[in-house]
Amino acid sequence: MTIPDSPRPSDFIRDIITEDLKTGKNDGRVHTRFPPEPNGYLHIGHAKSICLNFGIARDFNGLCNLRFDDTNPTKEEVEYVESIKEDVRWLGFDWEDRMYYASDYFEQMYQYAVELIKSSRAYVCDLSADEIRERRGTLTAPGKNSPYRDRSVAESLDLFERMRSGEFPDGSRTLRAKIDMTSGNINMRDPVMYRMLHAEHHRTGDRWCIYPMYDFAHCISDSIEGITHSVCTLEFEDHRPLYDWFLDELKVECHPRQIEFARLNLSYTVLSKRKLLQLVESGFVNGWDDSRMPAISGLRRRGYTPESIRNFCERIGVAKRDSVVDMALLEYCVREDLNRSAPRVMAVLRPLKVIIVNYPEDKTEELDAVNNPEDPGAGMRKVPFSRVLYIERDDFHEDPPKQFFRLAPGREVRLRYAYYITCVNVIKDQKTGEVTELHCTYDPATKGGDAPDKRKVKATLHWVSASHSITSEVRLYDKLLLKEDADDVEEGKDFRSNINPNSLETLTSCRLEPCLADAKPGDRYQFERMGYFCVDPDSSAGKKVFNRTVTLKDTWVKVQKRGKD
């Protein structure tokens, strides 16, 4: 194993690993794992753990496993397994041939449990879940021993074997570790190791009717796989003594070191699989991959790139204390990435018709447009220009206020890549008074967007040709929550009362450049002046659907400036 001169990025976990390597711990090995439970789709918080575990393996020339902690068959599905594999691959990481399941080790776990019973370190308990909870004690009061704590080894072995054979009903018996009911750490007060559960498992079928609890299964799985550093979030800090107790009592050859880090908390976002599942099941969103969801599949559908998410995870770093990361930083990261890679096109989301009255009716021009000014190799494209155009409705004001420099009666503006135009007449609906059409004139001498007499205009508008543009549906997204904290709700209400009812706006009559007719799902573009957009899988040959990934407005810069002030 090579110790890197300067691991990138540097953090306290990598510092620990560097020190372990210097002292020769683990024979110079670094082996991590990403251990998701297949009971839901991964979200942006899991992306932080994925990047950390696979990133550590990369930085130290080590290995990283993908392991599914599938110990609760009532909540796990093959659908979730496949989605997790897809998400990890999409983020750019490869577990090679090291994909495992906790269920791979069920027999070994059972034998380890038998070993603990034989050494009088575990016993079968007949208390119900409620009774165990009542005797557990509090943070200030010790727990009470189970009346079955002193069961003989022989009786516990017999009962545990009968539990495995399915002789008892669910909830009637558990296997508990015999540690210390007076411990100041509640997790050490004779925790449950196995429970009865007659349920079909997605991999083992009905072969088992007892299933190990997470705390027991996790450390055993780590040890079996030869993990050196078991990296997990802070909520497991109080579980570390139990993690170590099991491995010490079993005297395993491999005893990984558990290290905790702060989980990701993101403003205006729900990062709880349980709560996200509630949003899906109650119809607040249209599935896990709804573009408003912080699920990785939702971010992918919305147009986020794996590079932007990896960059975000690197920027927020690894801390020892929980904090809330501003959503604006995540948006900044995707904006930064798409600015370099996304082709520019013109799209009019709320069309207003413009007729250039002095332009020939039968004429069409092909104007040169830049594909991406940040990428000289992106080249140019041709944009059709004709007598009838569409501009953005918000780019016209009949009675313009101060500081409004776009189109108005008698005012001249520039059309991007095209000509200067001047509004000479406004057509309105006689019943509603709504502006339906503008009549303008153009200056032929300003082709390309500059006037030979050097006169200046204060606004440049995007546009599309009416006869050449395609009609599209565009979905605009806002924050999922109304308040920064998901749990900031009135007493008696749950987090769903904090859901933003205007988190999605769907526009159905948008007009786009004709080059977008060939756009494929997943293709990303910058709609000039409007933001970054991605082609949605709902698109068909006859109609494209676009999701707005992020606006052009960079709120993260403002956040940073406020911090400095």
C-alpha positions in Angstrom: 0.0 0.0 0.0 1.3 3.4 -0.9 0.7 6.3 1.4 -0.3 9.3 -0.7 1.8 12.4 -0.1 -1.3 14.6 0.1 -4.6 12.8 -0.1 -7.1 14.8 -2.1 -9.3 16.0 -0.5 -7.8 16.0 3.0 -10.1 15.3 6.0 -9.9 13.8 9.5 -10.9 10.3 8.2 -8.1 10.3 5.7 -5.7 11.6 8.4 -6.7 8.5 10.5 -6.1 6.2 7.7 -2.8 7.8 6.8 -1.7 7.3 10.5 -2.8 3.6 10.4 -0.7 3.0 7.3 2.3 4.6 8.9 2.0 2.3 11.9 1.5 -0.8 9.7 -2.0 -1.4 10.9 -4.1 -3.9 8.8 -0.8 -5.0 7.0 -1.0 -1.8 4.9 -4.5 -2.5 3.6 -7.3 0.0 3.1 -10.7 -1.6 2.4 -14.0 0.3 2.7 -17.6 -0.5 1.8 -20.8 1.3 0.9 -23.5 -0.6 2.7 -27.0 0.6 1.7 -30.2 -1.0 2.9 -32.3 -2.0 -0.2 -35.5 -0.4 1.3 -35.7 2.7 -0.9 -33.9 4.7 -3.5 -30.6 6.5 -2.7 -30.6 10.3 -2.2 -28.1 13.0 -2.3 -27.1 12.2 1.3 -26.1 8.7 0.2 -24.1 10.3 -2.6 -21.8 11.8 0.1 -21.2 8.4 1.6 -20.6 6.8 -1.8 -18.1 9.4 -2.8 -16.4 9.2 0.6 -16.0 5.4 0.7 -15.1 4.9 -2.9 -13.0 8.0 -2.8 -10.9 6.7 0.2 -10.3 3.5 -1.7 -9.2 5.4 -4.7 -6.9 7.8 -2.8 -5.2 5.0 -0.9 -5.0 2.4 -3.7 -7.4 0.3 -1.8 -10.7 -1.5 -2.4 -14.4 -0.6 -1.8 -17.2 -3.1 -1.7 -20.9 -2.6 -2.5 -22.8 -4.5 0.2 -26.6 -4.6 0.6 -27.6 -4.8 4.3 -30.7 -6.9 3.5 -31.8 -8.0 7.0 -35.4 -6.8 6.9 -37.4 -8.6 4.2 -40.6 -6.8 4.9 -39.2 -3.5 3.5 -36.7 -4.7 0.9 -37.3 -5.1 -2.9 -35.2 -6.2 -5.9 -36.3 -2.8 -7.5 -34.3 -1.0 -4.8 -31.3 -3.2 -5.3 -31.2 -2.5 -9.1 -31.7 1.2 -8.6 -28.9 1.4 -6.1 -26.5 -0.4 -8.5 -27.5 2.0 -11.3 -27.0 5.1 -9.1 -23.5 4.0 -7.9 -22.4 3.3 -11.4 -23.9 6.6 -12.7 -21.9 8.5 -10.1 -18.8 7.0 -11.6 -17.8 4.3 -9.2 -17.1 0.6 -9.8 -17.2 -2.2 -7.2 -15.8 -4.6 -9.8 -16.5 -8.1 -8.5 -17.1 -7.1 -4.9 -20.9 -6.9 -4.6 -22.2 -8.7 -1.5 -25.3 -9.1 0.6 -25.6 -9.5 4.3 -27.8 -12.4 3.5 -24.7 -14.1 2.0 -23.6 -14.5 5.6 -26.8 -15.5 7.3 -25.4 -19.0 8.2 -22.2 -17.6 9.5 -24.1 -15.1 11.6 -26.2 -17.8 13.0 -23.1 -19.8 14.0 -21.6 -16.7 15.6 -24.8 -16.2 17.6 -24.6 -19.9 18.7 -21.0 -19.2 19.8 -22.1 -16.3 21.9 -24.9 -18.4 23.6 -22.3 -21.1 24.4 -20.1 -18.5 26.0 -23.0 -17.2 28.1 -22.9 -13.9 26.2 -26.3 -14.3 24.6 -29.7 -15.7 25.7 -33.2 -16.3 24.3 -35.7 -13.8 25.8 -39.5 -14.3 25.9 -40.3 -10.6 26.5 -42.4 -8.8 23.9 -40.9 -5.8 22.1 -43.0 -3.5 24.4 -41.8 -5.3 27.5 -38.2 -5.0 26.4 -38.7 -1.3 25.8 -40.3 -0.8 29.2 -37.3 -2.5 31.0 -34.7 -0.7 28.9 -34.4 2.3 31.2 -33.7 5.9 30.3 -30.6 8.1 29.8 -30.6 8.7 33.6 -32.1 5.5 34.9 -30.6 2.0 34.5 -32.6 -0.8 32.8 -34.0 -3.9 34.4 -32.7 -7.4 33.7 -35.0 -9.7 31.8 -36.4 -12.6 33.9 -35.0 -14.9 31.2 -31.5 -13.4 31.4 -30.2 -16.3 33.5 -31.6 -19.0 31.2 -29.2 -21.9 30.9 -27.0 -22.2 27.9 -28.6 -25.5 27.0 -32.1 -24.1 27.1 -31.2 -21.0 25.0 -29.5 -23.1 22.4 -32.5 -25.4 22.2 -34.9 -22.4 21.9 -32.7 -20.6 19.3 -32.6 -23.7 17.1 -36.4 -24.0 17.4 -36.7 -20.3 16.5 -34.7 -21.0 13.4 -37.0 -23.9 12.5 -40.0 -21.5 12.7 -41.7 -23.2 15.7 -42.7 -19.9 17.4 -44.8 -16.9 16.2 -43.4 -13.5 15.2 -42.5 -11.4 18.2 -42.7 -14.2 20.7 -39.0 -14.6 21.3 -35.7 -12.8 20.6 -32.1 -13.5 21.0 -30.4 -10.9 23.1 -26.7 -10.1 23.9 -25.9 -10.4 27.6 -23.9 -7.2 28.3 -25.0 -4.7 31.0 -28.5 -3.4 31.7 -27.0 -0.6 33.9 -24.7 0.7 31.2 -24.7 4.4 30.6 -25.0 3.6 26.8 -28.5 2.3 26.2 -27.3 0.4 23.1 -25.3 -1.9 25.5 -28.3 -2.8 27.6 -28.8 -6.4 26.3 -29.6 -5.4 22.7 -31.7 -7.7 20.5 -29.6 -9.7 18.0 -32.3 -11.8 16.3 -36.0 -11.5 16.0 -38.7 -13.9 14.7 -40.0 -12.9 11.3 -41.9 -15.2 9.0 -41.4 -13.2 5.8 -40.2 -14.0 2.3 -36.8 -12.7 1.6 -35.9 -11.4 -1.9 -32.8 -13.6 -2.0 -33.2 -16.4 0.5 -37.0 -17.0 0.1 -38.5 -18.8 3.1 -35.3 -20.5 4.2 -35.1 -18.2 7.2 -37.7 -17.1 9.7 -35.2 -15.4 12.1 -33.3 -12.3 10.9 -30.3 -10.6 12.5 -30.6 -7.0 13.7 -28.5 -4.3 12.0 -26.0 -3.9 14.8 -25.1 -7.5 14.8 -25.2 -8.1 11.0 -23.3 -5.0 10.1 -20.1 -5.6 12.1 -20.1 -9.3 11.2 -20.4 -8.5 7.5 -17.6 -6.0 7.8 -15.3 -8.5 9.5 -16.1 -11.3 7.0 -15.3 -9.0 4.1 -12.0 -7.9 5.6 -13.0 -4.2 5.9 -10.4 -2.1 7.5 -12.3 1.1 8.1 -16.1 1.1 8.6 -17.1 4.6 7.8 -20.6 5.6 8.9 -22.7 8.6 10.0 -22.8 10.2 13.4 -26.0 8.5 14.5 -24.0 5.3 14.9 -21.4 6.9 17.2 -23.2 5.5 20.3 -23.4 2.1 18.6 -19.6 1.8 18.2 -19.1 0.2 21.6 -21.6 -2.5 20.6 -19.9 -2.9 17.2 -16.6 -3.5 19.0 -18.1 -5.7 21.7 -19.5 -8.2 19.3 -16.2 -8.5 17.4 -14.1 -8.7 20.6 -16.3 -11.4 22.1 -16.2 -13.4 18.9 -12.4 -12.9 18.7 -12.6 -12.5 14.9 -9.4 -12.2 12.9 -10.5 -8.9 11.2 -11.7 -6.1 13.5 -12.5 -3.0 11.4 -12.3 0.4 12.9 -15.6 2.3 12.9 -15.3 6.0 12.2 -18.3 8.4 12.2 -18.8 11.5 10.1 -21.6 14.1 9.9 -24.4 13.2 7.6 -25.5 15.6 4.9 -28.3 18.0 5.8 -29.5 20.1 2.9 -31.7 23.2 3.2 -35.3 23.0 1.9 -34.8 19.2 1.3 -36.1 16.0 2.8 -33.3 13.5 3.4 -35.1 10.6 5.1 -36.0 7.5 3.1 -39.0 7.0 5.3 -40.3 10.5 4.7 -39.5 10.3 1.0 -41.4 7.1 0.8 -44.4 8.9 2.3 -44.2 11.6 -0.4 -44.2 8.9 -3.1 -47.0 6.8 -1.5 -49.3 9.8 -0.8 -48.9 11.2 -4.3 -47.1 14.4 -3.4 -44.6 13.5 -6.1 -44.8 11.2 -9.2 -42.4 8.5 -8.0 -38.9 8.3 -6.6 -37.4 9.8 -9.8 -39.7 12.8 -9.8 -37.3 15.7 -10.5 -38.3 17.5 -7.3 -37.0 14.5 -5.2 -33.5 14.6 -3.8 -33.2 10.9 -4.8 -30.2 10.4 -7.1 -32.6 9.1 -9.8 -34.6 12.3 -9.4 -31.5 14.5 -9.7 -30.4 12.5 -12.8 -33.8 13.0 -14.4 -33.7 16.7 -13.7 -30.3 17.0 -15.5 -27.8 17.0 -12.7 -24.5 15.5 -13.8 -22.4 12.9 -11.9 -19.5 15.3 -12.0 -21.5 18.1 -10.4 -22.6 15.8 -7.5 -19.1 14.5 -6.9 -17.8 18.1 -6.9 -20.5 19.1 -4.4 -19.6 16.2 -2.1 -15.9 17.2 -2.3 -16.7 20.9 -1.6 -18.8 20.2 1.5 -16.0 18.1 2.9 -16.2 15.6 5.8 -16.9 17.0 9.2 -17.4 15.6 12.8 -20.4 17.8 13.6 -23.8 18.0 11.9 -24.6 21.2 10.0 -27.0 22.3 7.2 -25.6 22.9 3.7 -27.3 25.6 1.6 -29.1 24.2 -1.4 -27.5 27.0 -3.4 -24.1 25.3 -3.2 -25.5 22.2 -4.9 -27.1 24.4 -7.6 -23.8 26.2 -8.0 -21.9 23.0 -8.6 -24.3 21.8 -11.4 -24.4 25.3 -12.9 -20.6 25.4 -12.9 -20.3 22.0 -14.7 -23.1 22.6 -17.2 -21.7 26.1 -18.1 -18.6 24.3 -19.5 -20.4 21.4 -21.2 -24.0 22.3 -22.1 -24.7 23.6 -25.7 -26.5 26.9 -25.9 -29.8 27.1 -27.7 -32.7 29.5 -27.8 -36.1 28.6 -26.3 -39.1 30.7 -25.7 -41.1 29.5 -22.7 -44.0 31.9 -22.8 -44.3 32.9 -26.4 -45.4 36.3 -27.7 -45.7 36.6 -31.5 -43.6 39.2 -33.3 -44.2 40.1 -37.0 -41.4 42.0 -38.7 -43.5 44.0 -41.1 -40.6 45.2 -43.3 -39.0 41.7 -43.7 -40.0 39.7 -46.9 -42.7 37.2 -46.3 -41.1 34.4 -48.2 -37.6 34.9 -47.0 -35.7 32.7 -44.5 -32.1 33.2 -43.4 -29.7 30.9 -41.7 -27.8 32.8 -39.1 -24.6 31.7 -37.3 -24.9 31.0 -33.5 -22.3 29.9 -31.0 -22.8 26.5 -29.4 -20.9 27.2 -26.3 -18.6 30.2 -25.7 -16.9 28.3 -22.9 -15.8 25.6 -25.3 -14.2 26.8 -28.5 -14.4 23.2 -29.8 -18.2 23.2 -29.6 -18.4 25.0 -33.0 -21.3 26.9 -34.5 -24.8 26.1 -35.6 -27.3 27.6 -38.0 -30.5 29.3 -36.7 -33.4 30.0 -39.1 -34.7 33.6 -39.1 -38.0 34.6 -40.7 -40.7 37.3 -40.8 -42.7 35.8 -37.9 -40.9 35.2 -34.6 -41.6 34.4 -31.0 -40.0 36.3 -28.1 -40.5 35.8 -24.4 -43.7 37.5 -23.2 -41.8 39.0 -20.2 -39.5 40.7 -22.6 -42.2 43.2 -23.6 -43.9 45.8 -21.5 -46.4 48.2 -23.0 -45.8 50.8 -20.2 -42.3 50.0 -19.1 -41.3 50.9 -15.6 -37.9 52.3 -14.8 -34.9 50.0 -15.3 -36.9 47.9 -17.8 -34.7 48.0 -20.9 -36.3 45.3 -23.0 -38.9 45.8 -25.8 -41.6 48.5 -25.5 -43.5 50.6 -28.0 -41.0 52.8 -30.0 -38.0 51.1 -28.4 -35.2 49.4 -30.2 -33.5 46.2 -29.0 -31.2 43.5 -30.4 -32.2 40.0 -31.3 -29.5 37.5 -30.4 -27.3 36.7 -33.5 -29.8 38.6 -35.7 -30.9 42.2 -36.1 -32.0 45.3 -34.2 -35.8 45.6 -34.2 -38.1 48.4 -33.1 -41.7 47.9 -31.9 -44.1 50.0 -34.0 -47.5 48.6 -33.1 -49.2 46.5 -30.4 -52.1 44.2 -31.2 -54.5 43.2 -28.3 -57.4 40.9 -27.8 -60.5 43.1 -27.9 -62.2 41.2 -25.1 -59.4 40.7 -22.6 -57.0 43.5 -23.5 -54.2 41.0 -23.5 -51.3 41.7 -25.9 -51.4 39.0 -28.6 -49.0 40.3 -31.2 -46.3 42.9 -31.8 -45.5 44.5 -35.1 -41.8 45.5 -35.4 -39.4 46.8 -38.0 -35.9 45.6 -38.5 -32.7 47.3 -39.6 -31.0 45.2 -42.3 -27.7 46.9 -41.6 -27.5 45.4 -38.2 -27.2 41.7 -39.2 -25.2 39.7 -36.7 -26.3 42.0 -33.9 -24.2 45.1 -34.3 -25.0 48.5 -35.9 -22.5 50.0 -38.4 -23.1 53.5 -36.9 -22.1 52.1 -33.5 -25.4 53.0 -31.9 -26.1 51.0 -28.8 -29.2 49.2 -27.4 -29.6 48.2 -23.8 -31.1 44.8 -24.2 -30.6 41.6 -26.2 -33.5 39.2 -26.5 -33.6 35.5 -27.5 -36.2 34.4 -30.0 -37.2 31.6 -32.4 -38.7 31.5 -35.8 -42.4 30.7 -35.7 -42.5 28.5 -38.7 -39.3 26.6 -37.9 -39.5 26.2 -34.1 -40.9 23.1 -32.4 -43.5 23.0 -29.7 -42.4 21.6 -26.4 -43.5 21.0 -22.8 -41.2 22.5 -20.2 -41.3 21.8 -16.4 -40.1 24.4 -14.1 -39.2 23.4 -10.5 -38.9 25.3 -7.2 -37.8 24.2 -3.8 -39.6 21.1 -2.5 -40.1 22.7 1.0 -41.5 26.1 2.0 -39.1 26.2 5.0 -35.5 25.4 5.3 -36.0 22.7 7.9 -38.3 19.8 6.9 -39.5 19.5 10.5 -40.3 23.2 11.0 -44.1 22.7 11.1 -47.0 23.6 13.3 -47.7 21.4 16.3 -49.8 18.4 15.4 -48.8 18.4 11.7 -46.2 16.4 10.0 -43.5 17.5 7.6 -45.8 17.2 4.6 -47.5 20.5 5.7 -44.2 22.1 4.7 -44.4 20.9 1.1 -44.3 23.7 -1.4 -47.6 23.5 -3.5 -45.9 25.5 -6.3 -42.8 23.3 -6.6 -43.8 22.4 -10.2 -45.0 24.6 -13.0 -45.7 22.9 -16.4 -45.7 25.0 -19.5 -47.1 23.3 -22.6 -46.8 25.7 -25.5 -43.0 26.5 -25.4 -41.3 27.1 -28.7 -37.7 25.8 -29.2 -35.0 26.0 -31.9 -35.6 23.2 -34.5 -32.2 21.6 -33.7 -33.8 20.3 -30.5 -36.1 18.0 -32.5 -33.4 15.4 -32.4 -32.6 15.8 -28.7 -32.6 12.5 -26.7 -33.6 11.9 -23.1 -30.8 12.9 -20.8 -29.4 15.5 -23.2 -28.6 18.8 -21.4 -28.7 22.4 -22.8 -28.6 25.9 -21.7 -31.6 27.8 -22.8 -30.1 31.2 -23.3 -31.2 33.6 -20.5 -33.6 31.0 -19.0 -31.4 28.4 -17.3 -30.1 24.8 -17.8 -32.6 22.1 -19.1 -32.6 18.4 -19.6 -34.7 16.2 -22.0 -37.1 14.2 -19.9 -37.8 10.4 -20.5 -41.5 11.4 -21.1 -40.5 12.8 -24.4 -41.8 11.3 -27.6 -40.9 11.7 -31.3 -43.7 14.1 -31.6 -43.2 16.2 -28.5 -40.1 16.9 -26.4 -40.4 17.4 -22.7 -37.7 19.4 -20.8 -37.0 19.7 -17.1 -35.3 22.8 -15.8 -32.2 21.7 -13.9 -31.3 25.0 -12.5 -31.7 28.7 -13.3 -28.9 30.9 -14.5 -29.1 33.0 -11.4 -26.2 32.1 -9.0 -27.5 32.5 -5.5 -24.4 30.8 -4.0 -22.3 33.8 -4.9 -24.7 36.0 -2.9 -24.6 33.6 0.0 -20.8 33.8 0.1 -20.9 37.6 -0.1 -23.3 37.8 2.8 -21.0 35.6 4.8 -18.0 37.9 4.1 -20.0 41.0 4.9 
